[in-house]
Amino acid sequence: MTEQSPMGSVDKALLVLTELSAAGPRGRSLADLAEAVSVSKSTLHRTLAALRYRHFVAQDPVSGSYRLGAAAIDLGATFIEGDNLPALLHPMLESIRDSFDELCQLGVLDGTDVVYVDKAEPAHAIRVWSAVGRRIAALTTALGRSLLAAGEVDRRILGRLAPPARFTPEEVQRSWEAVVNARLDGYAVERGESEPGIGCVAVAILRARRPVAAVSVTMPLERLEHQIPELGGRLRRVVEAELPGSLSLPPTL
């Protein structure tokens, strides 16, 4: 027996929004929508009137077709702002964790640091200290390097992110080379710089072509070293398949 919606009128409105989302800017006619959601045109007209009142639906004054309104578009855009990224992307972290059977972490750039905002841990024991809210210098992490690469940071700006009290010139140069490689390859690598014996690969996540977060896979360095290109390419493929349509990956050069 098929379970019925507990509130039919709300269900009809949600079905309409789903259909209009798939239709894109051209929209759908009243007759097409009525057929798609299996309701009469008179019933659907009342639903559309309510959605138009709240600007979730707009009507073309010439053709009479309906399309998503500004309120529906703003709703999605608001949700994927930084504060909601962990909730939006947690299912993706779990998929990556299951695919690699390794620790998967989500981080954002905050000044000169990366802040870990979510994670998905594997069933087996891990050798790395991982905590949501932890801050680490961006230059030393795969997460930070991928974000800096996607943000098109140049060598001069990178130097300002590395105060002499914290980094030697050699460390800054190695970090710059890692950022350049991340820009070329589409993924960044970390080889024990933030935690001895631990390695990571990471990819940045873009919204409107700007980096908003990065996701990494973490494992013992000896397991990482012999398969970096394979892991980086595989991570890009898994993330790309799981990302919501409003988010994307940086291109490879």
N, C-alpha and C positions, 0 to 999 in steps of 0.2 A: 504494500500500500504506500503510495507516494505521500510524504508529509506535506501538509499545506502550510502556507505562510500564516502566522498568527494575526497578521493585520494586512488584509488584502490591498487596501488603498496605498499603504506605504510600499508594499511589494511592487505594485504597478509602477509607482514613481521610480523606484530603483531600477526596474527593468527598462523603463524609458531612458534613464540616464545611461545605462549600459549600452543600449542600442545607439544612442546619439554619440557616445564616446567612440564606438566602432565606426560610425558613419563619417567622422571627421568634419571639416569645415563646410562640406556640401550639404550636410544634414539629411533629414528624411521627411517625406511628406506625411500628412496625417494618416492617409490610407495605408501607407507602407508601415508606419509605426503600429497602427491598430492591428494589422495582420501579424507583425513580428511579436507583439506581446499578447496577442489573442484576447483583445477586448474590443468592444464596440467603439465606433468613432465618437459617439456622444459621451461615453464614459471617459475615453482618453482625452477628449477636449477639456473636460473639467480638471483632469490631472495636470495637463499641460498648462492650463491657466494658473494653477497654484504654483507650479514650478517657475513660470514666467514672472509671477508676482515677486518671488524671492530671487530672481535673476539666475536661477539654475538652468533655465532654458531661454533661448532667444528665438524670435521668429523673423524670417526674411520678409520684409515688407512687399517685395515684388513677387517672389515665387510662392510665399506662404509656407515654405518648408521650415522645419525646426532644427536647431543645432544646440550644442552645449552653450550655456551662458557664462558670463564672467564669474559668477559666484562658484560654479562647479570647478572652473579652471583654477581660481584662487584657492579653493579648498585643497586641491592636490598640491599646489605650489607651497602653501603654508605648511603642509604636513612634512614635506621633505626638507624644510629648513633644518639647520644643524642640530637643534635640540631633539628632533624626532628621528634622526638618522639611525640611532641604535634600534629603536622599535621597528623601523621600516626594513632594516637590513639584517636583523637577527636571523630570520629564516635562511638567508643566504649564507651567513656564517656557519650555521649548522650543516648546510649542504656541503660547504667547503671542508669542514671538519670531518664529515662522513666520507667524503671523496678521498681525502689525504690521510685520514686517521692520525691527524696531528693537531696541535693547538692552533686555533685561528683567532686573530685579534683585529679589532677595528680601532683606528686612531684618527685624531684630527690634529691639525697644526694650531698651536696657540703660542704666538710669539716665536721664541727660538726653540720651543719644546714640542714634542708630540705627547698628547694626552690619550691614554687608552680609555675608550668609552664603552667597549663591549668585548666579549670574548665567547668562544665556544670550545670547551675542553674535551679531549678524547677520553675514552674509557680507561686507557692505560695510564700509568703514572708518568708525569712529565718532570723534567729536570730544571725547568725554568720557573723563576718567580713571576707570576702573572697576577695583576690586580687591576680592576677597573678604577680609574682615577689616577693611576701611576703616571708620572711625568718623567720623560727622558729627553736629553738633548736630541733634537731632530737630526743633526748631522751624523749621529752614531747609529741610527736605526734605519732599517729598510723602509718602514712606514714613512719616516720623515724624508728620506731621500726620494722616494717616489712622489711625495707631495711637492717637494722643492723642484723636482724635474718637470712635473706637470705644470707648475706655476711659472716656468720659464725664468727661474732665478739665474742671474749671471754670476761670474766669479767675484765681481766686486761686492755684490749684495751678499753672497755667501760669506765673504770675509767678515761682514758686520754681524752675521749670526754666530760667529765663532770668536768670542773674546779671548785675548791672549792668556788670560788667567786660567782658562779652561782647556784650551787647545794649543798644541804646538803647530808650527807652520807645516810640518810633515803630515800631521793629522788632518789639517784643513785641506791640503792638497789631495790626500787619499779620498777624503769625503767629496771633494769636487769631482774627481775622476769617477767616483761611484754615481754621482748625480748625472754626469754626462752619459755614462753607460746606461743608466735608467732611462734617459731620454731617447737613446737609440734603440734599446731593446723593448721598451714598454713595461719593464718591471725593474725593481731595485733589489739589491742584495746586501745582506749584512753578514759579516763573518766574525762574530765574536767581539765586535767593538763595544757593544753595550753590556754584554754578559759573556765571560769567557766560556768557550766550548759550545756556544749556542749560535745557530745561524737562522736567517729568515730570508724569504722572498716576499715582496709586496708589490701591489699595484694600486695606483691612485684611482679614485672615483670622481668623475666630473659631473657638474650640473651647469648647463649653459656654458660649457667649455672652461669652467673654472673648477679647480680641485676643491672638494669639500670634505673628503675623507680618504682613507686608504685602508686596505685589508691585507693581512699578512698570514703566512703559514710559517710556523716556528718548529724547529727540530734540532737535535744534536748536530753539531757542525760536521762530524764525520759522515753522517748520513746525507747531509746537504751537498757537500763539495762535489761529489762525482755525478750529480744529476741536476745542476743549476739550470741549464737551458731548458731541459725537459720540464722541470718544476715551474719555471717562470711562464713558459708557454701554456702549460696545463692550467695554471692558476688563472691566467687571462681568459682562457676558454670557459672555465667553470663560472667565473665572476660574470662574464659577458652574458652567459646563458641565464643567470639568475637575477640580473639587475632589473629594477623597474624601468619602464620605457623613458622616464624623465631623466635617468642617469646614464652615464656612458663611461668608457675607458679612454685614456689618451691614446692617440695613434702611435705606431712605431715609425721610426725614421729609416 
